Amino acid sequence: MKYYFKEYEKGYQLLKKKNKSIWAELFSEEFSFDKFDMLSFMEQALPLISIKNKHKRALEYGCGTGAGAYYLEQNGFIVDAIDISPTAIELAKEIANQRESKVNYILGDVCNSSLKNINYDLIVDNYCLQGIVTDDDRKRLFSFIHSNLSSIGYYLIGSVIFKEDRVYEDCYFDEESGKCYVEIIDKLNEYEDKIQINNKYYIPERKHPKPENLKLEVGKC
């Protein structure tokens, strides 16, 4: 099992149980489907994007329940949206039906997706990149972006970066790499990406790189 699957599927099951509409609602009541956490950024970014295609296409990965994807559709894009969580995709399709949305929701792992050479005009990361931690997984992700983004397309990233004053209480944080690991004490054989640190087993949880390092990483793709 990939390290990034269990947390998100468990989270979306909790979201469904609590009758919430987006991930951020689990942590703050200020958010909603129409006021999702990346809305302000997208409101500022989209006017700066110039796409000449009459039928402009967008992909959102890590789409969750589809708030960002729906916003893109409302702004004139033909939208595909992918997430690894079956529960997230289930909820996204339910909301799409309620709103008569035509967003195409795909259950899948963006690091191992069969989508190729789509030539999207826009690809959006909605706070997904921070949960893709290992070097190999991030290389696969950026390869996916490179093969599916138009040569004159745009790549928008919403992600958490390193901050000096952030406290990492319940994990092992490696400042040099920006990687955060959480300890696992049972079902060790279920995790293919576990590592051993100081005689304890950990799995990757987040990557919070410094801004300059993220810029270099994305530039290489």
Secondary structure as GFF3:
##gff-version 3
##sequence-region A 1 221
A	DSSP	alpha_helix	3	17	.	.	.	ID=ss1
A	DSSP	three_ten_helix	23	26	.	.	.	ID=ss2
A	DSSP	alpha_helix	39	45	.	.	.	ID=ss3
A	DSSP	three_ten_helix	46	48	.	.	.	ID=ss4
A	DSSP	beta_strand	57	61	.	.	.	ID=ss5
A	DSSP	alpha_helix	67	74	.	.	.	ID=ss6
A	DSSP	beta_strand	78	83	.	.	.	ID=ss7
A	DSSP	alpha_helix	86	99	.	.	.	ID=ss8
A	DSSP	beta_strand	104	107	.	.	.	ID=ss9
A	DSSP	three_ten_helix	110	112	.	.	.	ID=ss10
A	DSSP	beta_strand	120	126	.	.	.	ID=ss11
A	DSSP	three_ten_helix	129	131	.	.	.	ID=ss12
A	DSSP	alpha_helix	135	148	.	.	.	ID=ss13
A	DSSP	beta_strand	149	158	.	.	.	ID=ss14
A	DSSP	beta_strand	172	174	.	.	.	ID=ss15
A	DSSP	beta_strand	179	184	.	.	.	ID=ss16
A	DSSP	three_ten_helix	188	190	.	.	.	ID=ss17
A	DSSP	beta_strand	195	197	.	.	.	ID=ss18
A	DSSP	beta_strand	200	207	.	.	.	ID=ss19
A	DSSP	alpha_helix	211	220	.	.	.	ID=ss20
###
